[in-house]
Amino acid sequence: MRIKDEFEIRECFETEPGCPTLTIVQQVKETMIPWNRFSVGEFARDKVLLHFSGKLVVSIRGSNLEEVWRAAQMNDLRLIRVSQESDNGRCRILALVIEEPKEEEEEVCDEDEIPF
């Protein structure tokens, strides 16, 4: 049995039933996204992509991400962080990226609008 330092964070994700937001913990900041903006999720063996409102994509890369995927399916995923070692079973999150469309892409979409 390992004695756990009470200040040591080793969980790569936290869950809470019916959580209203997802918090992404990065090195210099935390970003909170409401689950009601969630639109599409994708799962591959080493990657989970969560799309929010068609413009924001959270890319989660790691290994053994099945538990993260199941928690996301139920909107129970409350917090996620990079963690090489984890108390969440075999799950490892190696990279977290929040992708937003570039300004150029947004401008192209605006040009297609028909003025009234």
C-alpha positions in Angstrom: 0.0 0.0 0.0 1.3 3.4 -1.0 1.2 6.2 1.5 -0.4 9.1 -0.4 0.8 12.7 0.2 -2.4 14.7 0.8 -1.3 17.5 -1.5 -0.1 15.3 -4.3 -2.5 15.3 -7.3 -2.3 12.0 -9.1 -5.8 11.7 -10.6 -5.9 12.6 -14.3 -9.6 13.1 -14.2 -12.4 13.7 -11.7 -16.1 12.8 -12.1 -19.3 14.0 -10.6 -22.8 12.8 -11.7 -24.4 15.2 -14.1 -21.7 17.8 -13.9 -22.6 21.2 -15.5 -19.1 22.1 -16.6 -15.8 20.5 -17.7 -12.6 22.1 -16.4 -9.4 21.6 -18.4 -6.3 22.1 -16.1 -3.3 23.3 -18.0 0.1 24.4 -16.8 -0.6 28.1 -16.6 -4.5 28.3 -16.5 -7.7 26.4 -16.1 -10.5 26.6 -18.7 -14.1 25.8 -17.8 -16.6 24.8 -20.5 -20.3 24.2 -19.9 -21.5 20.8 -20.9 -24.6 22.3 -22.5 -22.3 23.5 -25.3 -21.2 19.9 -26.1 -22.1 18.8 -29.6 -20.0 15.8 -30.7 -17.5 13.4 -29.2 -15.0 11.0 -31.0 -13.0 8.2 -29.4 -10.0 6.4 -30.8 -7.6 4.1 -28.9 -5.3 6.9 -27.8 -7.4 10.0 -28.4 -10.7 11.6 -27.3 -12.1 14.6 -29.1 -14.9 16.7 -27.5 -16.5 19.3 -29.7 -18.3 22.2 -28.1 -20.7 24.5 -30.1 -19.0 23.5 -33.3 -16.1 25.9 -32.8 -14.2 24.6 -29.7 -12.5 21.2 -29.6 -10.8 19.6 -26.6 -8.3 17.0 -27.7 -7.3 14.5 -25.0 -4.4 12.2 -25.8 -3.1 9.4 -23.7 -3.5 5.7 -23.0 -6.4 3.6 -21.6 -8.9 6.5 -22.1 -12.0 4.3 -21.9 -13.0 5.6 -18.5 -12.6 9.2 -19.6 -14.8 8.4 -22.7 -17.5 6.8 -20.6 -17.5 9.7 -18.2 -17.8 12.2 -21.1 -20.7 10.2 -22.6 -22.7 10.8 -19.4 -21.5 14.4 -19.0 -20.0 13.3 -15.7 -16.4 14.4 -16.5 -15.8 17.3 -14.2 -12.1 18.0 -14.5 -9.2 16.7 -16.6 -5.5 17.2 -16.3 -2.2 15.8 -17.7 -0.8 13.1 -15.5 1.9 10.6 -16.3 1.0 8.6 -13.1 -2.6 8.3 -12.0 -4.7 6.9 -9.3 -7.5 6.5 -11.9 -6.5 2.9 -12.8 -4.4 2.5 -15.9 -5.6 5.8 -17.5 -2.8 8.2 -18.5 -3.4 11.6 -20.0 -0.3 12.8 -21.8 -1.6 15.9 -23.6 -4.6 18.3 -23.5 -5.2 20.8 -26.2 -8.0 23.3 -26.6 -8.4 24.2 -30.3 -10.3 27.2 -31.5 -10.9 28.3 -35.1 -8.4 30.8 -36.5 -9.6 34.3 -37.1 -9.1 33.8 -40.9 -11.5 30.8 -40.8 -14.1 32.8 -39.0 -13.9 35.7 -41.5 -14.5 33.3 -44.4 -17.7 32.1 -42.7 -18.9 35.7 -42.2 -18.4 36.5 -45.9 -20.9 33.7 -46.9 -23.7 35.5 -45.0 -26.4 37.1 -47.1 -27.2 40.7 -46.0 -30.8 41.7 -45.4 
